[in-house]
């Protein structure tokens, strides 16, 4: 019984660690510019603004010695996700 409890705690700890790492943007990772400005000018412009915001958050983190309560890191993760959604929107538009 104790072994099962131990395995349960270890499994929960491993899941929590994976989730915590997944929420942090990888070092050097930035929102890509992978939408064609010729085909989807507005989406490409939005993706560029996302990248600029990401860069400004990085500068804010550095200026504050990364003491922003994890909020800047979370915002950067959301910008990465938003950039991917923009790419998916462009891909969907290409199909029509």
C-alpha positions in Angstrom: 0.0 0.0 0.0 2.8 2.4 0.9 4.5 1.7 -2.4 1.3 2.6 -4.3 1.1 5.9 -2.4 4.7 6.6 -3.1 4.2 6.0 -6.8 1.2 8.2 -6.8 3.1 11.1 -5.2 6.0 10.6 -7.6 3.7 10.6 -10.6 1.9 13.7 -9.4 5.2 15.4 -8.8 6.4 14.5 -12.3 3.2 15.8 -13.9 3.5 19.1 -11.9 7.2 19.5 -13.1 6.3 18.9 -16.7 3.4 21.5 -16.5 5.7 24.0 -14.8 8.3 23.7 -17.5 5.7 23.8 -20.3 4.5 27.2 -19.0 8.0 28.8 -19.3 9.1 29.9 -22.8 12.3 28.2 -23.8 15.4 30.4 -23.7 15.8 32.3 -26.9 12.4 31.2 -28.2 10.5 34.0 -29.9 7.3 34.2 -31.8 8.1 33.3 -35.3 7.3 35.3 -38.4 5.9 32.5 -40.5 2.9 34.2 -42.2 3.2 35.5 -45.7 2.8 39.3 -45.7 1.9 39.1 -49.4 -1.0 36.7 -48.8 -2.1 37.7 -45.3 -0.9 41.3 -44.6 -3.1 41.8 -41.5 -2.2 38.5 -39.9 1.5 39.0 -40.7 1.3 42.5 -39.1 -0.4 41.1 -36.0 2.3 38.4 -35.8 5.0 41.1 -36.1 3.4 43.1 -33.2 3.3 39.9 -31.1 7.1 39.5 -31.7 7.7 43.1 -30.7 5.7 42.7 -27.5 7.7 39.6 -26.7 10.9 41.5 -27.2 9.7 44.4 -24.9 8.7 41.8 -22.2 12.2 40.4 -22.4 13.7 43.9 -22.0 11.4 44.5 -19.0 12.5 41.2 -17.4 16.1 42.1 -17.8 15.6 45.6 -16.5 13.9 44.2 -13.4 16.3 41.3 -12.9 13.5 38.9 -13.8 11.6 39.9 -10.7 8.1 40.2 -12.2 6.3 37.5 -10.3 6.3 35.1 -13.3 3.7 37.3 -15.1 6.1 38.4 -17.9 7.0 34.8 -18.5 3.4 33.8 -18.7 2.6 36.7 -21.0 5.5 35.6 -23.3 4.1 32.1 -23.3 0.7 33.5 -24.3 2.3 35.5 -27.1 3.9 32.3 -28.4 0.5 30.6 -28.4 -1.1 33.6 -30.1 1.5 33.6 -32.9 0.8 29.9 -33.5 -2.9 30.6 -33.7 -2.2 33.4 -36.2 -0.2 30.9 -38.3 -3.2 28.5 -38.1 -5.6 31.2 -39.2 -3.5 32.0 -42.2 -3.3 28.2 -43.1 -7.1 28.0 -42.8 -7.5 31.0 -45.1 -5.2 29.4 -47.6 -7.7 26.5 -47.9 -10.6 28.8 -48.9 
